[in-house]
Amino acid sequence: MRHVRDTQTLDLFDIPEPANTREGTMDCRRAVCNLLAEIIKNSPLDRHQIACEMSRLEGRTVSKFMLDAWASESREDHNIPFYQVLVLEEVCHSHRLTDWHVSKRGGKVSYGKDVLEGELGKLELIKENAARKIRELKKVLGEEV
């Protein structure tokens, strides 16, 4: 039987590392603009609808022109405020900016059921380690295992 190499999950057990923090390496404006443009483009809503829905959820006016400026690399004076990233992601049904931000800091994000499955796995490991230690202690004490 031929072994097929899995190219889809190579990073499954890789330990995430923070981004390079040398001088001049942390200017992320271009990446943020590109991610914003991608999120907006892939949204089921058009830019006017996104702006309208953001305005409704936030209780502040967000315009299509603001979205355009935030997603434009050439508009350095118009960056999306951090607090509006949450609203944009909610409206566009995306986690791209959050995932990107966390990955730049060396982390990974879990959502929904994955959070509980991760916690369950952690607790199962703790349980197995505790059971192994109990067996070892009983062995040292001369008790039957």
N, C-alpha and C positions, 0 to 999 in steps of 0.2 A: 504494500500500500504506500502510495506516494505522500510525503508530508508536504502540505501546502502552508507556506509562511503567511501569517496573519499580518497584513499591512495596515489594518484599520485600527488596531488597539495597541500600537507600539507604546503609547504614552500612559497606558493604564497604571503601571506601577512606577513611573518616573516621579521623582520628588520635584515638585515645582520649585523654582528658584526665583528670587526677586530680580527685577531688571537691573541692568548695569547702572551704577550710580556715579560713574566718573563725571567730571565736569563737562557740561555741555551735552550730556546724553539723555536728559530728562525732559526735553522740550517735546511734548506729546500733542501739540496743537493739531498738526497734520493728521495724526492717527485718529484723534477725537473727531475732527471734521469728517474724515472719511467714514468712520463708523456711524456718525449721525446721518450722513448721506445714504449709507447702506440701509440703516434702520428705516428711514423715511421711505426709501424706494421700495423696500420689501413689505411695507405695511399694506394691509388691505384697504386703508383709507388714503385719500389724496391729502395733499399738504393743507388745504383749507379745512378739511374735516379734522385732521390731526390738531391743528391750531385751535379749532372750535372746541374739540373735546378736552384739550389741555386747559383751555380757559375755563371750561365748565368745572373740571375737577379741582383746579387750583384756586378758582375764585379771583383770578387776575387775568388780564388780557394778554393772550399770546397770539401773535399774528403769523400769517404765512410768511411774511417778510422776515420776521424774527427767525423762523425755522430755516429759511434760505440763508440768512446771514450766519447762523450757527454752523451750518453745514458747508460753508464756503471757506476754503483755505485762505483766500485773499482778504477776508474780513477779520483781520486779527483783533480788531477792537470790539468784536461781537462774539464772545464765547458763551456757550450755554452755561448758565449758573448750575452749580452742582446740585442744588435742591430741585431743579427741574428735570434732571436726568431720570429720576424716579417716575415722574409724571409722564414723560415722553415714552419711557419703556412700557409703562402700563398701557398707555393709549395704543402703542404700536405692537403690543404683545411680543416684547423682545426682552432679552437679558444681555444683549451683546455688550453694552457699555459696562454693565456691572461685572460680567465675566472678564472682560478685557482689563478693567481696573484692578480687580482682585488678582488676576494672573500677573500683572506688572509688579505686584507686591509679593509674589511668590505663593499665592494661594489658589484654591479651587472652590467653586461655589456649588452647593447642592440645593435643589429645589423640591418642594412637595414631598412625595413619597420617598425620594432618594435620601432625604434628611433622616427619616425614621429608619430606613434600611441601614444607613450608616451607623446610627446609634445602636440598632439591634446587633449589628456585627461587632461593634465595640464591646457591648455588654456580653455577647457570647464569648469573645476572647477573654474578657475578665473572668467569666465563669469557668472557662477551661483552665486558665492559669491558677485560679483559686482551688479547683478540684485537684490539679496536679500537686500543688503545695500541700494540700491536706493529706494526699496519699503519701508524700515524702515524709511529712511530720509523723504520720501514723507508723510508717516503716521505722523511723528512728526511735519511736517510743515502743516498738515491738508489738504494736497492735496489728491485727489482721486487716489486710486491705481488701 
